[in-house]
């Protein structure tokens, strides 16, 4: 029996995208979200061409391109000398090379666009303040042939699948904050995504056009005090941040003093494990494979997962579709994990390795750097 109705646990990017993708194939869904309201979480988000292409198929890309910024370049810059090490052409070049745009926007903008589309689709039902524990689906209005766990890095849906992934602290901390465009003038490039590289740390900055500010994420090693991922750093944690960046360029350090509210975000990742039970339950997005943000593909992989899962479920019964979906997605996720680990090594290089890195990057022409991203950005999800 083909799937006619799905239960989706979690109303983040993965869950909302899954509901829309299923509806595209005539499959109805109920989304269960434990939060009583979908509030603003995080700040900036990068939508690379592989994800933008899917959002276009789902009919919401135009809503996003009207408000987001398409950076002209993606730059790697020394955090000490401020010397540009390498740059990948984006903007029109991204559209020409990968046949889809690369945009940056506030996470809420994407969430709102997905949410509007879900609420306007008669095949999608959103239930807020609905917590599901231990597989108790008594709150469903009708029986679902498939349960989709899209409930993030600390997923409870994993409990429904034997030998599923678990969460572990990565050893890295992200400090997230925004700085007004006026305060960043003369320091940050308003038309680029800029990654500043330094010993054992890096800083990612890009403009949020709809908020007239810059999103800034500082990533360095540290200790997690709890699973809380939206807490403000303690004085000791903030001092640890400043010590990691103490030898950086003074103009970049000044941005930390100009920040508004800063969040202390311990980065947890998912271990390897089974994504599905071979019958009726499957994990997608961070619930299946939360990884470090060193390849900036977290949201994109959630979008790809959701869209391709719907394609498999549209053609086969769940018991057949779910193992095929996992087998199809795992190699790509594993390759991205490897790319993220490599990027972390490159971004946080120290001593002679840092010098060698700078030389190698400076010798690579922009088109060669773009070609290195073809397998990520040029990916076309199955339909």
C-alpha positions in Angstrom: 0.0 0.0 0.0 1.4 3.4 -1.0 1.6 6.1 1.7 -1.5 8.4 1.8 -0.9 10.1 5.1 2.2 10.9 7.2 2.9 12.1 10.7 5.8 14.5 11.0 7.4 15.2 14.4 8.9 18.6 14.5 8.1 21.9 12.6 11.6 23.1 11.8 13.0 23.5 8.3 13.1 19.7 7.8 9.5 19.0 9.0 7.9 21.9 7.2 9.7 21.1 3.9 8.7 17.4 4.2 5.0 18.4 4.6 5.2 20.6 1.4 7.1 18.0 -0.5 4.7 15.2 0.4 1.7 17.4 -0.6 3.3 17.9 -4.0 2.8 14.2 -4.5 -0.8 14.2 -3.1 0.2 12.8 0.3 -1.4 14.5 3.3 0.4 15.1 6.6 0.0 16.2 10.2 2.9 18.0 11.8 3.3 17.8 15.6 5.4 20.5 17.2 5.9 20.6 21.0 6.5 24.4 21.1 3.3 26.4 21.5 4.5 28.9 18.9 7.1 29.0 16.2 9.4 31.7 17.5 12.6 33.2 16.2 15.5 30.8 16.5 19.1 31.6 15.6 19.9 34.3 13.2 21.5 34.0 9.7 21.2 31.2 7.2 22.9 30.4 4.0 20.8 28.8 1.2 23.1 27.3 -1.4 22.0 26.5 -4.9 21.3 22.8 -4.2 18.7 23.9 -1.6 17.4 26.9 -3.5 16.6 24.7 -6.5 14.3 22.6 -4.2 12.7 25.7 -2.7 11.9 26.8 -6.2 10.2 23.5 -7.0 8.1 23.9 -3.8 7.0 27.4 -4.9 8.6 29.6 -2.2 11.9 30.7 -3.7 10.5 33.9 -5.2 9.2 35.0 -1.7 12.8 34.6 -0.4 14.7 36.2 -3.3 12.6 39.3 -2.8 14.1 39.9 0.6 17.4 38.0 0.8 20.9 39.1 -0.4 22.8 37.2 -3.1 26.5 37.7 -2.1 28.8 38.5 -5.0 31.6 36.5 -3.5 32.4 33.9 -0.8 35.7 35.1 0.7 38.3 33.4 2.9 40.3 36.1 4.8 43.1 36.0 7.4 41.7 37.0 10.7 45.1 38.5 11.7 46.3 40.3 8.6 42.9 40.9 7.0 44.5 39.7 3.7 42.1 37.9 1.4 43.3 34.4 0.9 40.7 33.2 -1.7 37.4 34.1 -3.1 34.6 32.0 -4.9 32.5 34.0 -7.3 28.8 33.9 -6.4 25.8 36.2 -7.3 25.3 36.0 -11.0 28.2 33.5 -11.3 26.4 31.1 -9.0 23.2 31.3 -11.0 25.2 30.7 -14.2 27.3 27.8 -12.9 24.8 26.0 -10.7 21.5 27.1 -12.4 20.2 28.4 -9.0 21.0 31.3 -6.7 23.0 31.4 -3.5 21.4 33.6 -0.9 21.7 34.7 2.8 18.8 35.6 5.0 17.5 35.5 8.5 16.4 32.0 9.6 12.9 33.4 10.5 12.4 34.5 6.8 12.8 30.9 5.6 10.7 29.6 8.5 7.9 32.1 7.8 7.9 31.3 4.0 7.6 27.5 4.7 5.0 28.1 7.4 2.8 30.2 5.1 3.0 27.6 2.4 2.1 24.8 4.9 -0.9 26.7 6.3 -2.2 27.5 2.8 -2.0 23.8 1.7 -5.1 21.8 2.4 -3.0 18.6 2.6 -0.9 19.9 5.5 -2.1 20.2 9.1 0.1 21.9 11.8 -0.4 21.1 15.5 1.5 23.3 17.9 1.9 22.5 21.6 1.7 18.8 20.6 4.4 16.7 22.3 4.9 13.1 21.2 6.8 10.8 23.6 7.5 7.1 23.4 5.7 6.7 20.1 2.3 7.7 21.5 0.5 8.9 18.4 -3.0 9.0 20.0 -3.2 12.7 19.2 -3.3 12.0 15.4 -6.6 12.6 13.7 -6.0 9.6 11.4 -3.7 6.7 11.0 -0.4 7.5 9.3 1.5 5.0 7.2 4.8 6.6 7.9 6.2 8.6 10.9 8.9 11.2 10.0 11.2 12.3 12.8 12.3 15.8 12.0 12.8 16.9 15.6 16.4 18.0 15.6 19.7 17.0 17.1 18.2 15.8 20.4 15.5 13.9 18.6 13.0 11.8 20.6 11.8 10.1 17.5 15.1 8.2 17.5 13.7 6.1 20.3 11.4 4.5 17.8 14.3 3.1 15.8 16.8 0.5 17.0 20.5 1.4 16.7 19.6 5.0 15.7 22.1 7.9 16.1 22.7 9.6 19.4 23.8 13.1 20.2 27.3 14.0 21.4 29.1 17.2 22.1 31.6 18.0 19.3 34.1 20.0 21.4 33.2 23.2 19.5 31.2 26.2 20.6 29.4 28.7 18.3 28.9 32.3 19.7 26.2 33.9 17.6 25.3 37.6 17.4 24.4 40.4 15.1 26.0 43.8 14.5 24.2 46.7 12.8 25.3 47.6 9.3 26.3 51.0 10.5 28.6 49.5 13.2 30.2 47.1 10.7 30.8 49.7 8.0 34.5 49.8 7.0 35.1 46.4 8.6 32.8 43.9 6.8 32.0 43.6 3.2 28.2 44.2 2.6 28.2 42.1 -0.6 30.0 39.0 0.5 30.0 36.0 2.8 33.3 36.4 4.6 35.0 33.6 6.6 37.9 35.0 8.7 40.4 32.2 9.6 42.7 32.1 12.6 44.4 29.6 14.9 41.9 27.3 16.5 39.0 29.6 15.6 37.1 31.2 12.7 34.5 33.9 12.2 31.7 33.8 9.6 30.1 37.1 8.7 27.4 38.0 6.1 24.8 40.7 5.8 21.1 40.2 6.5 19.4 42.5 4.1 15.9 42.3 5.7 17.3 43.2 9.2 19.9 45.8 8.1 22.6 44.0 10.1 25.4 41.4 9.9 25.1 37.9 11.1 28.3 36.8 12.9 29.2 33.4 14.1 32.4 32.8 16.0 33.4 29.1 16.3 36.1 27.8 18.6 36.8 24.9 20.9 35.3 24.9 24.3 33.3 23.1 26.9 29.6 22.5 27.0 28.0 23.3 30.3 24.6 21.8 29.3 22.4 21.0 26.3 21.0 24.5 26.3 21.7 26.0 22.9 20.2 29.4 23.2 21.7 30.6 26.4 23.8 33.7 26.9 27.4 33.1 27.6 28.6 33.5 31.2 31.3 36.0 32.0 33.8 33.1 32.0 32.6 31.8 28.7 32.8 35.3 27.2 36.4 35.7 28.5 37.2 32.3 26.9 35.9 33.6 23.6 38.0 36.7 23.8 41.2 34.8 24.7 40.7 32.6 21.6 40.6 35.7 19.5 43.1 37.8 21.4 45.7 37.9 18.6 43.2 38.7 15.9 42.9 42.0 14.0 41.7 44.8 16.3 38.9 45.9 13.9 37.4 42.4 14.0 37.6 42.3 17.8 35.8 45.6 18.0 32.7 43.8 16.6 32.4 41.7 19.7 31.9 44.9 21.7 29.3 46.2 19.3 27.2 43.0 19.5 23.7 43.0 20.9 22.6 39.8 22.6 25.1 37.0 22.1 24.1 33.3 22.3 26.4 30.5 23.6 25.7 27.5 21.3 27.4 24.2 22.1 27.6 22.3 18.9 26.3 18.8 19.1 26.5 16.3 16.4 24.8 12.9 15.6 26.7 9.7 15.7 26.3 7.2 12.9 23.3 4.9 13.2 20.2 3.7 11.4 17.8 6.3 10.1 14.8 4.0 9.7 13.2 0.9 11.1 12.4 -0.9 7.8 8.6 -0.5 8.3 7.1 2.9 9.0 9.5 5.3 10.8 12.4 7.4 9.4 14.6 10.3 10.6 15.6 13.3 8.5 17.7 16.4 9.0 19.6 16.9 12.2 17.7 14.0 13.8 19.5 11.7 11.4 22.8 13.4 10.8 23.4 16.6 12.7 26.9 17.7 11.7 29.3 20.6 12.3 28.6 23.8 10.3 32.0 23.9 8.6 30.4 23.2 5.2 27.4 25.5 5.8 25.0 22.7 4.7 22.9 21.9 7.7 19.7 23.6 6.4 20.4 22.5 2.8 20.7 18.8 3.9 17.4 19.0 5.8 15.8 20.4 2.7 17.3 17.7 0.5 16.3 14.9 2.9 12.7 16.1 3.1 12.3 16.5 -0.7 13.9 13.2 -1.6 12.1 11.3 1.1 8.8 12.5 -0.4 9.9 11.3 -3.9 10.6 7.8 -2.5 7.4 7.6 -0.6 5.4 8.7 -3.7 6.4 5.6 -5.6 6.7 2.8 -3.1 5.2 1.5 0.2 7.0 2.8 3.3 8.6 -0.5 4.1 10.3 -0.4 0.6 10.9 3.3 0.4 12.6 4.0 3.7 15.6 1.6 3.3 16.1 2.9 -0.3 16.0 6.5 0.9 18.6 5.8 3.6 20.9 4.0 1.2 20.6 6.9 -1.3 21.3 9.7 1.2 24.0 8.2 3.5 26.9 8.4 1.0 26.2 12.1 0.3 26.0 12.9 4.1 29.2 11.0 4.8 31.0 12.9 2.1 29.8 16.2 3.6 31.0 15.1 7.0 34.4 14.5 5.5 34.3 17.9 3.8 33.3 19.6 7.1 36.2 17.9 9.0 38.6 19.0 6.3 37.3 22.5 6.4 37.7 22.6 10.2 41.3 21.5 9.8 42.0 24.2 7.2 40.1 27.0 8.9 41.7 26.4 12.3 45.3 25.6 11.2 48.1 26.9 13.4 51.8 27.6 12.9 53.5 26.3 9.8 50.3 24.6 8.6 48.6 28.0 8.6 51.4 29.4 6.4 51.2 26.5 4.0 47.4 26.8 3.9 47.6 30.5 3.0 50.0 29.8 0.2 47.9 27.0 -1.3 44.7 29.0 -1.1 46.3 32.1 -2.7 47.5 30.0 -5.7 44.1 28.6 -6.5 42.1 30.5 -9.1 38.5 31.4 -8.3 37.1 29.1 -11.0 39.1 26.2 -9.5 37.6 26.9 -6.0 34.1 27.0 -7.5 34.7 23.7 -9.2 35.5 22.2 -5.8 31.9 23.0 -4.8 30.2 21.5 -7.9 29.3 18.2 -6.2 27.6 20.1 -3.4 26.0 23.1 -5.1 25.3 21.4 -8.4 23.4 18.5 -6.8 19.9 17.9 -8.2 17.5 16.2 -5.9 15.6 13.3 -7.4 12.1 14.0 -8.4 
